[in-house]
Amino acid sequence: MVVYEEAIATNRANWDERAEVHVRSRMYDVDAYVADSGRISSVVRNDLGVLAPHLPESGIVGRSLLHLQCHIGIDTLSWVRLGAVDVHGLDLSPNSLRHAERIAREAGCAVTWVEGDARRASELVGRRFDTVVTSAGTIVWLPELSAWARSIHDLLEPGGVFSIRDDHPILGAMGFEPWEISDDYLGGGGTRTYTDSGTYTEDSAGQITHTTNHEWRHDLGEVVGALLDAGLTIEAVRELPYMDWPAFPELVACEQGWTLPPGRPRIPLNFAVVARRRG
């Protein structure tokens, strides 16, 4: 069994390399993002669609925000452009944050970047926030969710809101190749280790030398249960028919990103949970 900290160190090396590939990719299109001050990432547009009903009439404007597992910061900067203030981005990968800092500087956005494990975010960030967000391929990289949820609770101001939108765990159970179950859906089954010399951006095969990846399955009940156990109040749980990347060839483009074509069995591709700290 892989020791968690060793696995996370391996993942950190992998994501340090992914950052180099991603900043050059057409998918992230960093130069165009920097040049267009009104550009908002599709990930954040989708996140805001989930979060907006739980915000005041003014929306995200004027609210302090922490973005967990922020990678190279494109989504974090999108929250700044939407009007969030005192924005912080936290990520495990120092090279991702190095690029995030450069991109923010070139875009003229003020963000505080923090290096560290999302499970320990409350120990690393010495303040609370009105809003905490995470999305798009995040929690499979965390060995367990109890500390993560407690950290989110402690990072929120009383009345503050947390939102997660991520790949639905059923896709991991299907190995992102519907329609045959080939792996656990329920969490607690241990570490999933695999090798991959590419990443999710285009034409990336062979560009990663730290090829070992460690992931952990977290079913929807585990996500909700961890947040409840941490003292948060669940305000919404949604299963969504779209996702942010073309996880398997059958998907077709849609307004939110990618979805299943007409006539295919309707399964969730994303899930979303919104929770609030009451006191």
C-alpha positions as CSV (number, residue, x, y, z in Angstrom):
1,M,0.0,0.0,0.0
2,V,1.4,3.4,-1.0
3,V,2.1,5.7,2.0
4,Y,0.0,8.8,1.5
5,E,2.9,11.3,1.9
6,E,5.0,9.5,-0.6
7,A,2.1,9.3,-3.0
8,I,1.5,13.0,-2.7
9,A,5.2,13.8,-3.3
10,T,5.0,11.8,-6.5
11,N,1.8,13.6,-7.5
12,R,3.5,17.0,-6.8
13,A,6.4,16.1,-9.2
14,N,3.8,15.1,-11.8
15,W,1.9,18.3,-11.5
16,D,5.1,20.4,-11.6
17,E,5.6,18.9,-15.0
18,R,2.0,19.3,-16.1
19,A,2.2,23.0,-15.4
20,E,4.9,23.3,-18.0
21,V,2.7,21.5,-20.6
22,H,-0.4,23.4,-19.6
23,V,0.9,26.9,-19.9
24,R,1.9,26.1,-23.5
25,S,-1.4,24.4,-24.4
26,R,-4.2,25.7,-26.6
27,M,-6.7,24.5,-24.0
28,Y,-5.5,27.1,-21.4
29,D,-4.5,29.7,-24.1
30,V,-2.6,31.8,-21.5
31,D,-1.6,34.6,-23.8
32,A,-5.1,35.2,-25.0
33,Y,-6.4,35.1,-21.4
34,V,-3.9,37.7,-20.3
35,A,-4.6,39.9,-23.2
36,D,-8.4,40.0,-22.7
37,S,-9.3,41.5,-19.4
38,G,-12.9,40.5,-19.7
39,R,-12.2,36.8,-20.4
40,I,-13.6,34.4,-17.8
41,S,-12.7,30.7,-17.9
42,S,-15.5,28.2,-18.9
43,V,-14.8,26.4,-15.6
44,V,-15.6,29.4,-13.5
45,R,-18.7,30.2,-15.6
46,N,-19.9,26.8,-14.8
47,D,-18.9,27.1,-11.1
48,L,-20.7,30.4,-10.8
49,G,-23.9,28.9,-12.3
50,V,-23.9,26.5,-9.4
51,L,-22.9,29.0,-6.7
52,A,-24.9,32.1,-7.8
53,P,-28.3,31.1,-6.2
54,H,-26.5,30.9,-2.8
55,L,-24.9,34.3,-3.0
56,P,-26.4,37.7,-2.1
57,E,-28.0,39.9,-4.8
58,S,-24.5,41.5,-5.5
59,G,-23.2,38.0,-6.4
60,I,-19.4,37.4,-5.9
61,V,-18.6,41.1,-6.1
62,G,-16.9,42.3,-2.9
63,R,-16.6,38.9,-1.4
64,S,-13.3,37.5,-0.2
65,L,-12.5,34.2,-1.9
66,L,-10.1,31.2,-1.5
67,H,-9.6,28.9,-4.5
68,L,-8.3,25.5,-3.4
69,Q,-6.2,23.4,-5.8
70,C,-5.9,26.4,-8.1
71,H,-3.1,25.0,-10.4
72,I,-1.8,27.7,-12.8
73,G,-4.4,30.2,-11.6
74,I,-6.5,30.9,-14.7
75,D,-9.7,30.1,-12.8
76,T,-8.5,32.0,-9.7
77,L,-7.9,35.1,-11.8
78,S,-11.4,34.7,-13.3
79,W,-12.9,35.1,-9.8
80,V,-10.9,38.3,-9.5
81,R,-12.3,39.6,-12.8
82,L,-15.8,38.8,-11.6
83,G,-15.3,41.1,-8.6
84,A,-14.1,38.9,-5.8
85,V,-11.6,40.6,-3.4
86,D,-8.8,39.5,-1.2
87,V,-8.5,36.4,-3.5
88,H,-6.1,33.6,-2.5
89,G,-5.1,30.6,-4.5
90,L,-3.7,27.4,-2.9
91,D,-2.0,24.6,-4.7
92,L,0.3,21.7,-3.9
93,S,2.6,22.3,-6.9
94,P,5.3,25.1,-6.5
95,N,5.8,25.2,-10.3
96,S,2.1,25.7,-10.9
97,L,2.2,28.6,-8.5
98,R,5.3,30.1,-10.1
99,H,3.3,30.2,-13.4
100,A,0.2,31.5,-11.6
101,E,2.1,34.4,-10.1
102,R,3.6,35.3,-13.5
103,I,0.2,35.1,-15.2
104,A,-1.5,37.2,-12.5
105,R,1.2,39.8,-12.7
106,E,0.9,40.0,-16.5
107,A,-2.9,40.2,-16.3
108,G,-2.7,42.9,-13.6
109,C,-4.6,40.9,-11.0
110,A,-3.7,40.9,-7.3
111,V,-3.8,37.4,-5.8
112,T,-2.1,35.8,-2.8
113,W,-0.6,32.4,-3.7
114,V,-0.1,29.7,-1.0
115,E,1.7,26.5,-1.5
116,G,0.4,23.4,0.3
117,D,-2.0,20.5,0.7
118,A,-5.7,21.4,0.6
119,R,-6.3,19.1,3.6
120,R,-4.2,21.5,5.7
121,A,-5.3,24.8,4.1
122,S,-6.6,26.3,7.3
123,E,-3.2,25.8,8.9
124,L,-1.5,27.6,5.9
125,V,-3.8,30.5,5.4
126,G,-4.2,32.7,8.5
127,R,-7.6,34.2,7.8
128,R,-11.3,33.4,6.9
129,F,-13.2,34.0,3.7
130,D,-16.7,34.7,2.6
131,T,-16.4,32.1,-0.2
132,V,-14.2,29.0,-0.7
133,V,-14.3,27.2,-4.1
134,T,-12.8,24.1,-5.8
135,S,-13.6,22.3,-9.0
136,A,-12.6,20.4,-12.1
137,G,-10.4,17.4,-11.2
138,T,-9.5,18.1,-7.6
139,I,-10.6,15.7,-4.9
140,V,-9.3,12.5,-6.5
141,W,-5.8,13.8,-5.6
142,L,-6.7,13.8,-1.9
143,P,-6.3,10.6,0.1
144,E,-9.2,11.4,2.5
145,L,-11.8,14.1,2.9
146,S,-12.3,14.5,6.7
147,A,-9.4,16.9,7.2
148,W,-10.2,18.7,3.9
149,A,-13.8,19.3,5.1
150,R,-12.8,20.5,8.6
151,S,-10.3,22.8,7.0
152,I,-13.0,24.3,4.7
153,H,-15.2,24.8,7.7
154,D,-12.5,26.7,9.6
155,L,-11.6,28.8,6.6
156,L,-15.1,30.1,6.2
157,E,-16.5,33.2,7.9
158,P,-19.8,32.5,9.7
159,G,-22.4,32.6,7.0
160,G,-19.7,31.9,4.4
161,V,-20.3,29.5,1.5
162,F,-18.3,26.7,0.0
163,S,-18.8,25.2,-3.5
164,I,-17.4,22.2,-5.2
165,R,-18.1,21.1,-8.8
166,D,-16.1,18.2,-10.1
167,D,-16.1,15.1,-12.3
168,H,-18.8,12.7,-11.1
169,P,-17.2,9.7,-9.3
170,I,-19.2,7.3,-11.5
171,L,-16.9,8.2,-14.4
172,G,-13.9,7.0,-12.4
173,A,-15.7,3.7,-11.8
174,M,-16.1,3.3,-15.5
175,G,-12.5,4.2,-16.2
176,F,-13.8,7.1,-18.3
177,E,-14.8,4.5,-20.9
178,P,-18.5,4.0,-20.6
179,W,-20.4,1.8,-20.4
180,E,-18.8,-1.0,-18.3
181,I,-17.9,-0.7,-14.6
182,S,-14.3,-1.5,-14.2
183,D,-13.3,0.1,-10.8
184,D,-14.7,1.1,-7.4
185,Y,-17.4,3.7,-7.2
186,L,-17.5,3.7,-3.4
187,G,-14.6,5.3,-1.6
188,G,-12.3,3.6,0.9
189,G,-10.9,1.1,-1.5
190,G,-7.3,2.4,-1.2
191,T,-4.9,4.1,-3.7
192,R,-5.4,3.9,-7.4
193,T,-1.9,4.0,-9.0
194,Y,-1.3,4.3,-12.8
195,T,1.3,5.7,-15.2
196,D,0.6,8.2,-17.9
197,S,3.1,10.2,-19.9
198,G,0.5,12.8,-21.0
199,T,-2.1,15.0,-19.4
200,Y,-5.6,16.3,-20.3
201,T,-4.4,19.1,-22.7
202,E,-4.0,18.5,-26.4
203,D,-1.0,16.7,-27.9
204,S,0.6,16.0,-24.5
205,A,1.5,12.3,-24.8
206,G,5.1,11.7,-24.0
207,Q,5.7,15.2,-22.4
208,I,5.6,14.0,-18.8
209,T,8.6,12.2,-17.3
210,H,7.2,11.8,-13.8
211,T,4.6,9.4,-15.1
212,T,3.3,7.8,-11.9
213,N,-0.1,9.1,-10.6
214,H,-1.9,8.2,-7.4
215,E,-5.6,8.9,-7.0
216,W,-8.3,8.1,-4.5
217,R,-12.0,7.4,-5.1
218,H,-14.5,9.6,-3.2
219,D,-18.2,8.8,-3.8
220,L,-20.9,11.4,-3.6
221,G,-22.0,10.2,-0.2
222,E,-18.5,10.5,1.2
223,V,-18.2,14.1,-0.1
224,V,-21.5,15.2,1.5
225,G,-20.9,13.2,4.7
226,A,-17.4,14.8,5.2
227,L,-18.9,18.3,4.9
228,L,-21.7,17.5,7.2
229,D,-19.4,15.9,9.8
230,A,-17.3,19.1,9.7
231,G,-20.3,21.1,10.8
232,L,-21.3,22.6,7.5
233,T,-24.9,22.9,6.3
234,I,-25.6,21.4,2.8
235,E,-27.7,23.8,0.7
236,A,-27.6,22.0,-2.6
237,V,-26.5,18.7,-4.2
238,R,-26.6,18.5,-8.0
239,E,-25.7,15.9,-10.7
240,L,-25.0,17.6,-14.0
241,P,-25.0,16.4,-17.6
242,Y,-21.8,18.2,-18.6
243,M,-18.2,18.4,-17.8
244,D,-15.1,20.7,-18.5
245,W,-13.0,18.4,-20.7
246,P,-13.6,15.7,-23.3
247,A,-13.0,12.7,-21.0
248,F,-13.9,10.1,-23.6
249,P,-14.4,10.2,-27.3
250,E,-18.2,10.0,-27.4
251,L,-18.7,13.4,-25.8
252,V,-19.8,16.3,-27.9
253,A,-19.3,20.0,-27.4
254,C,-22.0,22.0,-25.6
255,E,-22.4,25.4,-24.0
256,Q,-20.9,24.3,-20.7
257,G,-18.1,22.3,-22.3
258,W,-18.8,18.6,-23.1
259,T,-21.9,16.4,-22.9
260,L,-23.2,13.0,-24.1
261,P,-24.8,13.0,-27.6
262,P,-28.6,12.5,-28.0
263,G,-29.7,8.9,-27.7
264,R,-27.0,7.8,-25.2
265,P,-28.0,6.7,-21.7
266,R,-28.2,9.8,-19.5
267,I,-25.6,9.6,-16.7
268,P,-24.1,12.4,-14.6
269,L,-20.8,13.8,-15.8
270,N,-20.3,16.4,-13.0
271,F,-21.6,16.8,-9.5
272,A,-21.8,19.9,-7.4
273,V,-22.3,20.5,-3.7
274,V,-22.9,23.9,-2.0
275,A,-22.5,24.2,1.8
276,R,-22.6,27.0,4.3
277,R,-21.0,27.6,7.7
278,R,-23.8,28.7,10.0
279,G,-21.8,29.8,13.0
